[in-house]
Amino acid sequence: MAEDPETVQEIQMVVRRLINRLRERVRELSARNDLLDPNDADETLDLVTELLTDHIESFSRSAQKHADEYRELKAITSRFDQLDNKVNKRINGIDQKLDTIHENVNELKTMMQSIITSRSSQQLFAMSEIYSINIPPSVPEMDKPKQRVGMRSHIWGFLRGLKRGL
């Protein structure tokens, strides 16, 4: 309301009309009854007018304050939405990169499995000699958990050695 000066003016005009009607009504009543002096009625109405004007101005200031607070909240909300969108884009980008990494890891796993199954332990041992990788000759015995963990590190070393050799 306070943003629109025409609305405030309209309210002031309505209040003035009400005050004028009230004055006329008080004059009529004072003319019928000699209880009220018309001058006292005018003073009372002037006081009422002043009070109403003060209330209108106070209301206008309060409405302006609320409008300013609303604009601030709207700006904060807008900024929050922008940051939220930015964070969501980054999260989506990270998710895509993680998916790519998972795909690459799965491809490496299948490659390692195919290398292990296609070559005999003697061939793996010979390749480890070429690329200076320590692979124990007991590669097929991977049922024991300790050897399995050791085998993983040897395979990673083997793949690093292949990478250096290429």
Secondary structure, DSSP 8 states (H G I E B T S, - for coil): -TT-HHHHHHHHHHHHHHHHHHHHHHHHHHHHSTTS-HHHHHHHHHHHHHHHHHHHHHHHHHHHHHHHHHHHHHHHHHHHHHHHHHHHHHHHHHHHHHHHHHHHHHHHHHHHHHHHHHS-HHHHHHHHHHTT----S-TT---SHHHHHHHHHHHHHHHHHHHHH-
